[in-house]
Amino acid sequence: MFGMSVFQSVLERLKAEEDGEGASAEERVAHASIRGLNGGFVGNLAASGIADSGAVQRAYFDTASDEMLAPAKPVPKPVVPGHLARILPEQIAADLALTEIETLQTLTDKRRRFAAENHPDRHDPDYRANATLRMKIANMLIDEAQRRLRLMQRR
């Protein structure tokens, strides 16, 4: 094992254990159902006679409380936030409150605040299309405002 990397030496050791080198017959039988982590930490319980799948299920139901076994209550559908219904560019521009005195920093700050409230990942899947549309339009408006500001700064 000298002259090998740590990884190579571990592989060699695992191969040797798998082949049963250096282990007694009792050790090989005791560890036969657990090979590395592939078999999990519990090993093959059914093969060892310790438990069957029905025993695990019965143990769960025997220890579960009534609350755990009760059917799930239906979750009410979330109400669409009012701002997600505003999808016209004029409405989104009003929500952004863009002015003539914006700087690159204020535009960046407005983009972040708008995204914090409107990002599709923050809304129910039923309303993500509107949130996506709002984000696209807001990004377009802010990008255009930044472009104009950069042109003004060059003059």
C-alpha positions as CSV (number, residue, x, y, z in Angstrom):
1,M,0.0,0.0,0.0
2,F,3.1,2.2,0.1
3,G,3.5,4.4,-3.0
4,M,-0.3,4.5,-3.6
5,S,-2.6,7.5,-3.2
6,V,-5.1,7.3,-0.3
7,F,-7.9,6.7,-2.7
8,Q,-6.1,3.8,-4.3
9,S,-5.2,2.2,-1.0
10,V,-8.9,2.4,0.1
11,L,-10.0,0.8,-3.1
12,E,-7.4,-2.0,-2.6
13,R,-8.6,-2.6,1.0
14,L,-12.3,-2.7,0.0
15,K,-11.5,-5.2,-2.8
16,A,-9.5,-7.3,-0.3
17,E,-12.4,-7.2,2.1
18,E,-14.9,-8.1,-0.7
19,D,-12.7,-11.1,-1.7
20,G,-12.7,-12.2,2.0
21,E,-8.9,-11.9,2.4
22,G,-7.8,-11.9,6.0
23,A,-11.3,-12.5,7.4
24,S,-12.6,-15.6,9.2
25,A,-15.6,-17.5,8.0
26,E,-17.7,-16.0,10.8
27,E,-16.7,-12.4,9.9
28,R,-17.5,-13.0,6.2
29,V,-21.0,-14.3,7.1
30,A,-21.7,-11.5,9.6
31,H,-20.8,-8.8,7.0
32,A,-22.2,-10.6,3.9
33,S,-25.3,-8.5,3.7
34,I,-23.6,-5.1,4.2
35,R,-21.3,-4.0,1.4
36,G,-20.1,-0.4,1.9
37,L,-23.0,2.0,2.0
38,N,-24.8,0.6,-1.0
39,G,-27.0,-1.6,1.3
40,G,-27.7,1.2,3.7
41,F,-26.8,1.3,7.4
42,V,-29.5,-1.3,8.3
43,G,-28.4,-3.9,5.8
44,N,-30.8,-6.6,4.5
45,L,-33.2,-7.1,7.4
46,A,-35.5,-9.4,5.5
47,A,-32.7,-11.8,4.7
48,S,-31.4,-11.8,8.2
49,G,-34.9,-12.6,9.6
50,I,-35.0,-9.5,11.8
51,A,-38.0,-7.8,10.2
52,D,-40.2,-7.9,7.2
53,S,-41.9,-5.0,5.5
54,G,-45.2,-5.7,7.2
55,A,-43.6,-5.5,10.6
56,V,-42.2,-2.0,9.8
57,Q,-45.6,-0.8,8.6
58,R,-47.4,-2.3,11.7
59,A,-44.8,-0.6,14.0
60,Y,-45.5,2.7,12.3
61,F,-49.3,2.4,12.8
62,D,-49.0,1.2,16.3
63,T,-47.0,4.2,17.4
64,A,-48.7,6.9,15.2
65,S,-51.0,9.3,16.8
66,D,-54.5,10.0,15.6
67,E,-53.4,13.3,14.2
68,M,-50.7,11.6,12.1
69,L,-53.2,9.1,10.7
70,A,-56.0,11.7,10.0
71,P,-56.5,12.6,6.3
72,A,-54.8,15.8,5.3
73,K,-57.0,18.9,5.3
74,P,-57.4,20.6,2.0
75,V,-55.2,23.6,1.6
76,P,-57.2,26.7,0.5
77,K,-56.1,28.1,-2.9
78,P,-54.1,31.3,-2.3
79,V,-55.6,34.5,-3.5
80,V,-53.9,36.2,-6.4
81,P,-51.9,39.2,-5.1
82,G,-53.3,42.4,-6.6
83,H,-50.0,43.5,-8.1
84,L,-49.8,40.3,-10.2
85,A,-52.9,41.3,-12.1
86,R,-51.1,44.5,-13.3
87,I,-49.3,43.3,-16.4
88,L,-49.5,46.2,-18.8
89,P,-46.2,48.0,-19.4
90,E,-47.7,51.3,-18.2
91,Q,-48.8,49.7,-15.0
92,I,-45.4,48.1,-14.4
93,A,-43.7,51.4,-15.1
94,A,-45.9,53.1,-12.5
95,D,-45.1,50.3,-10.0
96,L,-41.4,50.9,-10.7
97,A,-41.8,54.7,-10.3
98,L,-39.1,55.4,-12.8
99,T,-38.1,59.1,-12.9
100,E,-35.8,61.3,-15.0
101,I,-33.3,61.6,-12.1
102,E,-32.4,57.9,-11.8
103,T,-28.8,56.7,-11.5
104,L,-27.4,53.3,-12.3
105,Q,-27.5,52.5,-8.6
106,T,-31.1,53.6,-8.1
107,L,-32.1,51.5,-11.1
108,T,-30.3,48.5,-9.8
109,D,-32.0,49.0,-6.4
110,K,-35.4,49.3,-8.0
111,R,-34.8,46.1,-10.0
112,R,-33.9,44.2,-6.8
113,R,-36.9,45.5,-4.9
114,F,-39.2,44.6,-7.7
115,A,-37.7,41.1,-8.1
116,A,-38.1,40.6,-4.3
117,E,-41.9,41.1,-4.6
118,N,-42.6,39.8,-8.1
119,H,-40.1,36.9,-8.8
120,P,-42.0,33.8,-10.1
121,D,-40.4,31.5,-7.6
122,R,-42.1,33.4,-4.7
123,H,-45.6,32.8,-6.0
124,D,-48.1,30.0,-6.4
125,P,-47.5,28.0,-9.6
126,D,-50.9,29.2,-10.9
127,Y,-49.7,32.9,-10.8
128,R,-46.2,32.4,-12.0
129,A,-47.0,33.2,-15.6
130,N,-48.1,36.7,-14.6
131,A,-45.1,37.1,-12.3
132,T,-42.8,36.1,-15.1
133,L,-44.4,38.5,-17.5
134,R,-44.1,41.3,-14.9
135,M,-40.4,40.5,-14.4
136,K,-39.7,40.5,-18.1
137,I,-41.4,43.8,-18.7
138,A,-39.8,45.4,-15.6
139,N,-36.3,44.2,-16.7
140,M,-36.9,45.5,-20.2
141,L,-37.9,48.9,-18.8
142,I,-35.0,49.1,-16.4
143,D,-32.5,48.0,-19.1
144,E,-33.8,50.7,-21.4
145,A,-33.5,53.3,-18.7
146,Q,-30.0,52.2,-18.0
147,R,-29.1,52.3,-21.7
148,R,-30.5,55.9,-22.0
149,L,-28.6,56.9,-18.9
150,R,-25.3,55.6,-20.2
151,L,-25.9,57.4,-23.5
152,M,-26.5,60.7,-21.6
153,Q,-23.3,60.2,-19.5
154,R,-21.2,59.7,-22.7
155,R,-22.3,63.1,-24.0
